[in-house]
Amino acid sequence: MSSFFKYPLIIVAFIAFPKLSYAQEIDVKYEKEEKIKQEEFPEVALELIKPILKKGKRTRYFKDHEEDNYFFEVKTIYKDEKISVKFYKDGSLLDIEILKELDELPKDIQKNIQQYFQSNYKKHQLIRIQIQYNREEEYEDGELEIDDDEEYVAEFLEMDLDDLIIKYEIEAEVLNQDNERGFFEFLFDAEGKKEQIKKIIKRTDDNVLY
């Protein structure tokens, strides 16, 4: 996608963006992406997503560093979809995402997202859109039940949307009402309503895409 701002890629920082059209505190988080070899990836994680890796193309492995933590991530093309699978450092699964264009999203989601940006910014450019597939969480007998990693992957592979929580993660460059520019990550819920914003500061030496 083209952009009306010119930024290289990527450290991520979540801080307050001055004079936004709403009062909001945004946490700070620094992140750097390092390409690694498959042998450096947790074996338990590789075993978990073996069906994806078996059919995946142009597969890449990464270590995502934060200030005092890190995650592992696989990016691959699976059944013509550009997907990323992210893991905690112990190899347990964090989330699964598929890269999309805006016009590939449901019409009502497109409308809600477009309305949000048009209402809050003078200009905006959607740079990167991912559908985020999260594991189901529900209460049974007063206790929180969460699908384990194997169930989570199986539901994703089957596209069992009744048992997955859908969210939309969007990286966008925006110009606010005071002509201040910023690059942000926005998280929208299954109905296309904004849940969270993270301010992104980019770098030239990391964040390899598919």
C-alpha positions in Angstrom: 0.0 0.0 0.0 1.2 3.5 -0.7 1.5 6.1 2.1 1.3 9.8 2.4 4.0 9.6 5.1 7.4 8.1 4.6 8.5 5.8 7.5 10.9 2.8 7.5 10.1 -0.2 9.7 9.8 -1.0 13.0 10.3 -0.5 16.7 7.0 -0.2 18.5 6.3 2.3 21.2 2.9 2.9 22.8 2.8 6.4 24.2 0.4 9.3 24.4 -0.1 11.0 21.0 -0.5 14.7 21.7 -3.8 16.4 21.1 -5.7 13.4 19.9 -9.4 13.9 19.4 -10.1 12.0 22.6 -8.3 11.8 26.0 -6.4 8.6 26.3 -3.3 7.2 27.9 -1.3 4.8 25.8 1.3 2.5 27.3 4.9 2.3 26.1 6.4 -0.8 24.5 9.6 -1.2 22.5 9.9 -4.0 20.1 12.6 -5.2 17.7 12.3 -8.1 15.2 15.2 -10.3 14.6 15.3 -13.0 11.8 16.5 -16.3 13.2 17.1 -19.9 11.9 14.5 -22.6 12.3 16.9 -24.5 14.7 16.7 -21.6 17.1 12.9 -21.8 17.4 11.3 -23.8 20.3 10.7 -27.4 19.2 7.4 -27.5 21.0 6.1 -24.6 18.9 7.3 -26.2 15.6 5.6 -29.4 16.5 2.4 -27.6 17.3 2.1 -26.0 13.9 3.6 -28.9 11.8 0.5 -29.0 9.6 1.0 -25.3 8.7 4.8 -25.7 8.2 4.3 -28.7 6.0 2.2 -26.8 3.5 3.7 -23.3 4.1 5.8 -21.4 1.5 8.4 -18.8 2.0 8.5 -19.5 5.7 10.5 -17.2 7.9 11.4 -17.4 11.7 11.7 -14.4 14.0 12.5 -13.4 17.6 10.6 -10.3 18.7 12.4 -8.5 21.4 10.9 -6.1 23.9 12.5 -4.2 26.8 12.6 -7.2 29.2 10.9 -9.9 27.2 10.7 -11.6 23.8 8.5 -13.7 21.6 8.9 -16.1 18.7 7.0 -15.7 15.4 6.6 -17.6 12.2 5.5 -15.9 9.0 4.5 -18.1 6.0 2.1 -18.4 3.1 -0.4 -21.1 3.9 -3.1 -22.0 1.3 -2.4 -18.7 -0.4 -2.9 -16.7 2.8 -0.1 -14.7 4.4 -0.2 -15.8 8.1 1.8 -15.2 11.2 1.9 -17.3 14.3 3.3 -15.9 17.5 4.5 -17.7 20.5 5.6 -16.9 24.1 9.3 -17.7 24.8 8.4 -21.1 26.3 6.8 -22.1 23.0 3.2 -21.8 24.0 0.9 -20.1 21.5 0.0 -16.4 21.7 -2.1 -15.7 18.6 -2.6 -16.3 14.8 -3.1 -13.6 12.2 -3.8 -13.4 8.5 -2.8 -10.4 6.4 -5.7 -8.9 4.4 -6.7 -5.9 2.3 -9.6 -3.7 3.5 -11.9 -4.8 0.7 -11.5 -8.4 1.8 -13.1 -7.7 5.2 -16.9 -8.0 5.7 -18.7 -5.0 4.4 -20.0 -3.9 7.8 -16.5 -4.2 9.3 -15.1 -2.1 6.4 -17.8 0.6 7.0 -17.2 0.8 10.8 -13.4 1.0 10.4 -13.7 3.7 7.7 -16.1 5.7 9.8 -13.8 5.5 12.8 -10.8 7.0 10.9 -12.9 9.6 9.0 -14.4 10.8 12.3 -11.2 11.0 14.2 -8.5 12.2 11.8 -8.1 14.7 9.0 -6.2 12.1 6.9 -5.4 8.5 7.3 -3.6 5.7 5.4 -4.2 2.1 6.3 -0.8 0.4 5.9 -1.3 -3.1 7.1 -4.4 -5.0 8.1 -4.5 -8.4 9.8 -7.4 -10.5 11.0 -6.5 -11.8 14.4 -7.9 -15.2 15.4 -7.9 -15.6 19.2 -8.8 -18.7 21.2 -12.2 -19.0 22.7 -12.7 -18.1 26.4 -15.9 -19.0 28.3 -17.0 -19.6 31.9 -18.3 -22.9 33.0 -19.5 -23.4 36.6 -18.0 -20.1 37.5 -14.5 -21.0 36.1 -12.8 -19.6 33.1 -12.3 -22.3 30.4 -9.7 -21.5 27.7 -8.9 -23.8 24.7 -5.5 -25.3 24.9 -2.9 -24.8 22.1 -3.8 -27.9 20.2 -7.6 -27.0 20.2 -6.7 -23.5 19.2 -4.6 -24.5 16.2 -7.2 -27.1 15.1 -10.0 -24.6 15.2 -7.9 -22.2 13.1 -7.1 -24.8 10.5 -10.8 -25.7 10.3 -11.7 -22.0 10.3 -14.2 -22.9 13.0 -15.3 -19.3 13.6 -17.8 -20.2 16.2 -15.0 -21.2 18.5 -12.6 -18.4 17.6 -12.6 -14.7 18.7 -12.1 -12.4 15.7 -10.3 -9.1 16.0 -8.8 -6.7 13.4 -5.3 -5.3 13.8 -4.5 -2.3 11.7 -1.3 -0.3 11.3 -2.2 3.2 10.0 -0.5 6.6 9.5 -2.8 9.4 10.6 -3.0 13.2 10.6 -5.0 14.6 13.5 -7.0 17.8 13.7 -3.9 19.8 14.8 -2.0 18.6 11.8 0.2 16.2 13.9 1.3 13.0 12.2 1.7 9.6 13.8 1.9 6.0 13.0 -0.3 3.7 15.1 -1.5 0.2 15.6 -5.3 0.0 16.1 -7.2 -3.0 17.4 -10.8 -3.4 16.5 -13.3 -6.0 17.9 -15.4 -8.4 15.9 -17.9 -5.7 15.1 -15.3 -3.2 13.9 -15.3 -1.1 17.1 -12.0 0.4 18.3 -10.6 -1.3 21.4 -7.0 -0.2 21.7 -4.3 2.1 20.1 -0.6 1.7 20.2 1.8 4.4 18.9 4.5 2.9 16.7 8.0 4.3 16.2 9.7 2.7 13.2 13.2 1.5 12.5 15.0 0.6 9.2 16.8 -2.5 10.4 14.0 -4.9 11.3 10.4 -6.1 10.7 10.7 -8.3 7.7 7.4 -8.9 6.0 6.3 -12.0 4.1 
